[in-house]
Amino acid sequence: MLWLIPIVLGILVGFLRGGSWKSLAQTPIRGGVLLAVGVGLQLALRWLPDAYQGMVHSFSYFFLLAFLLLNWELPGMAFLVAGTLLNGLVIIANGGKMPVEGTFLKHGLRPDGIHQLASPDTLFPYLGDWIAAPYFGGQIQILSPGDLALMVGLFWLVQQQMVAGARASRR
C-alpha cells in the first residue's frame, strides 16, 4: 500500500506541471510479462510452504530487474533499478528474507515468511528494513534504503511521463 503514495504524489505533481492521464497511459513499456511474473511470484509467497518462500522470493528479483533494465530509457528507472538491486542483494544474501531491525516488534508488527529479525549474523543489515515511517491511521511502516529508492523512482517516472507526453502534444 505504501507504494501508492509516490504514485499519487507523482500524479498530483504531473497534473500541476500540465501533464495528462493520456500521456501517462501512452508510456511505452516493454517486457510486461517479466513484471507480471516477478510480482506474481511475490504475491504467491503467502501460499507457499516456508521451505520454498526464500528461494521464490529471491528468484522474483531477477524477473523484476530484467523488466526494469528493458525499460532503462524511461525516467526514474535508475532509482528503480538501484532500489531493486539493493533489496534483491540483501534478500538473496539472507536466504530470501528481508532482515528487519528490532523496531519491527516495538511497533507491534510480526515477522512473516519474507521478513526476519536482523541478528549479528545478518549480511548487509544496513540494506534491510530499519527506517520507521508513519503510515495511515497511526500505523508504522518499516522501510529499507532500497524501498526509498523505489519510491523516488516511481514518483519520478509517473510525473515525468505525464508531462513528457503533454509537452510533445503541444508542439
C-alpha positions as CSV (number, residue, x, y, z in Angstrom):
1,M,0.0,0.0,0.0
2,L,2.8,2.4,0.7
3,W,3.7,2.3,-3.0
4,L,0.5,4.2,-3.7
5,I,1.9,7.3,-2.0
6,P,4.7,8.1,-4.6
7,I,2.3,7.2,-7.4
8,V,-0.4,9.5,-6.2
9,L,2.1,12.3,-5.5
10,G,3.6,11.8,-8.9
11,I,0.1,12.1,-10.5
12,L,-0.6,15.3,-8.5
13,V,2.7,16.9,-9.4
14,G,2.2,15.7,-13.0
15,F,-1.1,17.5,-13.2
16,L,0.3,20.6,-11.6
17,R,3.0,20.6,-14.2
18,G,0.5,20.4,-17.0
19,G,0.6,16.7,-17.6
20,S,-2.2,14.4,-18.5
21,W,-3.6,10.9,-17.9
22,K,-3.3,10.3,-21.7
23,S,0.4,10.9,-21.6
24,L,0.9,8.6,-18.7
25,A,-1.2,5.9,-20.4
26,Q,1.0,6.1,-23.5
27,T,4.2,5.2,-21.6
28,P,6.0,2.7,-23.8
29,I,6.5,-0.3,-21.5
30,R,8.4,-3.4,-22.7
31,G,8.5,-6.8,-21.1
32,G,5.3,-6.6,-19.1
33,V,5.3,-10.3,-18.7
34,L,8.6,-10.1,-16.7
35,L,6.9,-7.6,-14.3
36,A,3.8,-9.8,-14.0
37,V,5.9,-12.9,-13.2
38,G,8.1,-11.1,-10.7
39,V,5.1,-9.5,-8.9
40,G,3.1,-12.7,-9.2
41,L,5.9,-14.7,-7.5
42,Q,6.0,-12.3,-4.7
43,L,2.2,-12.3,-4.3
44,A,2.2,-16.2,-4.3
45,L,4.7,-16.3,-1.4
46,R,1.9,-16.3,1.2
47,W,0.5,-19.6,-0.1
48,L,3.9,-21.4,-0.5
49,P,5.3,-23.6,2.2
50,D,8.0,-21.9,4.2
51,A,10.7,-24.1,2.8
52,Y,10.2,-22.6,-0.7
53,Q,9.5,-18.9,0.2
54,G,13.1,-17.8,0.4
55,M,14.1,-19.3,-3.0
56,V,11.0,-18.0,-4.8
57,H,11.3,-14.5,-3.2
58,S,15.0,-14.3,-4.3
59,F,14.1,-15.6,-7.8
60,S,11.4,-13.0,-8.3
61,Y,14.1,-10.2,-8.2
62,F,15.7,-11.5,-11.4
63,F,12.4,-11.0,-13.3
64,L,11.8,-7.6,-11.8
65,L,15.4,-6.4,-12.6
66,A,15.1,-7.7,-16.2
67,F,11.8,-5.8,-16.6
68,L,13.4,-2.6,-15.3
69,L,16.5,-2.9,-17.5
70,L,14.4,-3.5,-20.6
71,N,12.8,-0.1,-19.8
72,W,16.0,1.7,-18.8
73,E,15.3,4.7,-21.0
74,L,12.2,5.7,-19.0
75,P,12.6,8.5,-16.4
76,G,13.3,7.4,-12.8
77,M,14.5,3.9,-14.0
78,A,17.9,4.4,-12.4
79,F,16.3,4.8,-9.0
80,L,14.0,1.8,-9.6
81,V,17.0,-0.4,-10.7
82,A,19.0,0.8,-7.7
83,G,16.2,0.1,-5.3
84,T,15.6,-3.4,-6.8
85,L,19.3,-4.2,-6.7
86,L,19.6,-3.1,-3.0
87,N,16.6,-5.0,-1.9
88,G,17.5,-8.0,-4.0
89,L,21.0,-8.1,-2.7
90,V,20.1,-8.1,1.0
91,I,17.2,-10.6,0.4
92,I,19.3,-13.0,-1.6
93,A,22.3,-12.7,0.8
94,N,20.0,-13.5,3.8
95,G,18.3,-16.7,2.4
96,G,15.4,-15.0,0.7
97,K,14.3,-12.9,3.7
98,M,14.5,-9.2,4.3
99,P,16.2,-8.5,7.6
100,V,14.3,-6.1,9.8
101,E,15.8,-4.1,12.7
102,G,14.3,-4.6,16.2
103,T,11.8,-1.7,16.0
104,F,9.8,-4.1,13.9
105,L,8.5,-5.7,17.1
106,K,8.3,-2.4,19.0
107,H,5.7,-1.2,16.6
108,G,3.5,-4.3,17.0
109,L,4.4,-5.8,13.7
110,R,5.3,-9.5,13.4
111,P,7.8,-11.3,11.2
112,D,6.3,-13.2,8.2
113,G,7.6,-15.6,5.5
114,I,9.7,-13.0,3.8
115,H,11.0,-11.0,6.7
116,Q,13.2,-12.0,9.6
117,L,14.6,-10.1,12.5
118,A,18.2,-8.9,12.0
119,S,20.8,-10.6,14.0
120,P,24.6,-10.4,14.4
121,D,24.8,-13.0,11.5
122,T,22.7,-10.8,9.1
123,L,24.5,-9.8,6.0
124,F,24.2,-6.2,4.9
125,P,21.9,-5.2,7.7
126,Y,22.1,-1.5,6.7
127,L,20.2,-2.5,3.5
128,G,17.4,-4.2,5.4
129,D,14.2,-2.7,6.8
130,W,15.2,-0.2,9.5
131,I,13.6,3.1,8.6
132,A,10.3,3.6,10.5
133,A,7.9,5.7,8.5
134,P,4.5,6.9,9.8
135,Y,1.6,5.5,7.8
136,F,-2.2,5.9,7.6
137,G,-4.2,5.5,10.8
138,G,-1.2,5.8,13.1
139,Q,0.5,2.7,11.7
140,I,4.2,2.4,11.2
141,Q,5.8,1.0,8.0
142,I,9.4,-0.2,8.2
143,L,11.3,0.6,5.0
144,S,14.7,-0.2,3.6
145,P,17.0,2.2,1.7
146,G,16.0,0.2,-1.4
147,D,12.4,0.9,-0.7
148,L,13.1,4.7,-0.6
149,A,14.9,4.5,-3.9
150,L,12.0,2.6,-5.4
151,M,9.6,5.3,-4.1
152,V,11.6,8.1,-5.6
153,G,11.8,6.2,-8.9
154,L,8.0,5.6,-9.0
155,F,7.3,9.3,-8.3
156,W,9.8,10.5,-10.9
157,L,8.5,8.1,-13.6
158,V,4.9,9.0,-13.1
159,Q,5.2,12.7,-13.0
160,Q,7.8,12.9,-15.8
161,Q,5.7,10.6,-18.1
162,M,2.6,12.7,-17.5
163,V,4.4,15.9,-18.5
164,A,6.6,14.4,-21.4
165,G,3.6,13.3,-23.5
166,A,1.6,16.5,-22.8
167,R,4.6,18.6,-23.8
168,A,5.1,16.7,-27.0
169,S,1.4,17.1,-28.0
170,R,1.6,20.9,-27.5
171,R,4.4,21.3,-30.2
